[in-house]
Amino acid sequence: MQPISNQQYPNNNQFIPPTTSSQLIPQHNQNVPLLAHLGANTVDTENYFQQYQNLLSGFKGNIDCRLIPSRKGDTFTLTKAGAEKICRFFGLNYNLIPLAQTKLDFNQNVFYYAYECQLSYANVIVGNGFGNCNNQESKYVKAYSPDILNTIDKMAQKRALVSAVLFTTGGSRFFGQKVADLNS
């Protein structure tokens, strides 16, 4: 494997902006009704998941969600476009924060990106998720181009966003499940 030149990306620090505790939004322990924009004062679980299913019924296959085939059973997964649609539906904003674990080692040809995604509603953090990606994953290990840096950076961001949306909105009830289990 040919190493990527550090001429194009000379300073690892340029990829990890410094973060101080004053830059982070404090998390408050309060309930934020995710259906407030629909006129709900509190979240009724049955109504909540019915609204969620109504949203999912408008999802487009291979754009908002995908089926990942497997011998153990196909898995229904959420894409970045679908995660963004869920955020808009619930009135959530997201913020991607690069983590200190991000590593760009041009001498060893090891590139690892890690992010936290914070979801907020009315400027209050209501959930978060984490994502990472590296050039040693099977689909990236044979890539030689410096473009791989952008690819794995964006993949780590996408994974953090999807994770945050699934955790915060209860989407794991629908995504990341075997299709056979969803139908039962």
CORJO-V456240 format. One record per pair of residues at least 24 apart in sequence whose ideal C-beta (glycine too) atoms are under 8 Angstrom apart, sorted by sequence separation. I is the first residue (numbers start at 0). J is the second residue. D is the distance in whole Angstrom. If there is no record, write none. Layout:
I_J_D + I_J_D
This chain:
93_117_7 + 109_133_7 + 110_134_5 + 130_154_8 + 131_155_5 + 93_118_5 + 94_119_7 + 109_134_7 + 130_155_5 + 58_84_7 + 92_118_7 + 93_119_8 + 108_134_7 + 109_135_7 + 130_156_7 + 132_158_7 + 91_118_5 + 92_119_5 + 130_157_7 + 131_158_7 + 91_119_7 + 92_120_8 + 130_158_3 + 91_120_6 + 129_158_8 + 130_159_3 + 54_84_7 + 90_120_6 + 129_159_6 + 130_160_7 + 54_85_7 + 89_120_7 + 90_121_8 + 98_129_8 + 100_131_7 + 128_159_5 + 130_161_7 + 86_118_7 + 128_160_7 + 130_162_6 + 128_161_7 + 129_162_6 + 54_88_5 + 91_125_7 + 128_162_3 + 128_163_3 + 127_163_5 + 128_164_7 + 110_147_7 + 126_163_6 + 128_165_7 + 110_148_6 + 128_166_5 + 112_151_6 + 127_166_7 + 128_167_8 + 111_151_8 + 112_152_5 + 116_156_8 + 126_166_6 + 127_167_8 + 110_151_6 + 114_155_5 + 126_167_3 + 112_154_8 + 113_155_6 + 114_156_5 + 125_167_6 + 126_168_8 + 112_155_4 + 116_159_4 + 112_156_8 + 114_158_8 + 115_159_6 + 116_160_5 + 103_148_7 + 114_159_4 + 118_163_5 + 116_162_7 + 117_163_7 + 118_164_7 + 116_163_4 + 118_167_5 + 36_89_8 + 36_90_5 + 34_89_8 + 35_90_7 + 33_89_5 + 33_90_8 + 33_91_8 + 95_156_5 + 95_159_6 + 95_160_7 + 93_160_6 + 24_94_8 + 93_163_7 + 23_96_8 + 91_164_8 + 91_167_7 + 83_160_8 + 91_168_8 + 18_96_7 + 79_157_5 + 82_160_5 + 86_164_6 + 18_97_8 + 82_161_5 + 85_164_5 + 89_168_6 + 16_97_7 + 79_160_6 + 15_97_5 + 79_161_7 + 82_164_4 + 14_97_7 + 78_161_8 + 85_168_6 + 15_99_7 + 77_161_5 + 35_120_8 + 85_170_7 + 15_101_5 + 14_101_6 + 33_120_7 + 77_164_7 + 77_165_7 + 14_103_6 + 31_120_5 + 31_121_7 + 11_102_8 + 11_103_5 + 31_123_6 + 33_125_8 + 24_117_7 + 77_170_6 + 29_123_7 + 31_125_5 + 8_103_7 + 24_119_7 + 27_123_6 + 8_105_7 + 27_124_7 + 77_174_4 + 24_122_7 + 26_124_5 + 75_173_7 + 76_174_6 + 77_175_8 + 25_124_8 + 75_174_6 + 76_175_6 + 5_105_4 + 24_124_6 + 75_175_7 + 4_105_7 + 5_106_8 + 74_175_7 + 75_176_6 + 3_105_6 + 74_176_7 + 75_177_8 + 2_105_6 + 74_177_6 + 75_178_6 + 2_106_7 + 73_177_7 + 74_178_7 + 3_108_7 + 72_177_4 + 73_178_5 + 2_108_4 + 71_177_7 + 72_178_6 + 73_179_8 + 75_181_6 + 3_110_8 + 72_179_5 + 0_108_6 + 72_180_8 + 64_174_7 + 66_178_7 + 51_168_7 + 51_169_7 + 55_173_6 + 51_170_7 + 48_169_7 + 51_172_8 + 52_173_8 + 47_169_7 + 51_173_7 + 48_172_7 + 33_168_7 + 8_145_7 + 7_145_5 + 14_152_8 + 0_140_8 + 3_143_7 + 8_148_7 + 0_141_7 + 3_144_8 + 4_145_7 + 1_143_5 + 3_145_5 + 0_143_7 + 3_147_7 + 3_148_7
